Amino acid sequence: MKPTTAVLHAAFIAVFAVTASHIDSRPADAAVIKQGEVCKRNNDHCITIGGGGDSVPFLVKSHTFNAPTAGTALVSFHGTMQCINDADVDDTSHGVIDLTTQIVIGAETPSFQAPGGQRHAMRLAPPGSFDHSVPVNLASARVLQLTQGKHTFSFKMVRNAMQELTTCHVHNGNFTVVFVP
């Protein structure tokens, strides 16, 4: 016996009603996407990193996310960096920039060998050359298991080597969190 249109319609409404009530009664089970504010310190860029400094990690940007339940988060950071060599000498002792970046939690030190870590190493020619300035894509992602509550993520950078008269400016730094319970 073939079901009538009325029976199929009633079955569809029943399934839809059960599904809709399930979704409305458990909003914490829904995926969450949150985007942070773009950093704009100095009205132009987020941070400037100068050459000749130590290798202590420094903060580029942080973001706090409130997880509605325990779950998994894909945390991503997007931004660009423009690095410049202002040394007038063209030899291997000038123009070297070697940085490590990573999305970290708490006091973690960035590591290019850890999840989401990156190493940005380059040697730039002196001013007057076509390649004395170079853009760098800082896109980074890390998957993290979260408990319910607030979590602060930071995009940090460490100088592995950065010679005098080199400078990097970070622009448009921004976090996005995709959370699934």
C-alpha angles and dihedrals in degrees: 000000000000117000114244124239090251091056092048091047092050091048092050092050091049093050092045092049093050092046094047093048090049092053094045094047095051109041091153088070093063123100115256128211118192129176124198130218119280111249115241110168114165089022090268112049141011100238141346121222116200128201126253097044131127128268098253112132115253131197120249097174140335134205132193120213125187109215110211091208138353111293149114125298130197102207116192134181123200127188144115134242128204114204124195136189113211097174112117092211122092107208139105091269093066137058098026117145120176118169136168121210133184143157103248140178121228117326096348114141115229115255125185088210094057127082110295093003121140138189119213109193125167144145113220126204120239124271114290091043122106092238103045088110127044135181118228126201109224097190108148135166137189132182113221135181109228136195121218112284141040122341126179119209123192133196104217134181134203128198108231088175130342119166127218115277093029120114136181126196119199115213134190098001111184139164128217124188123198107190127190120185 
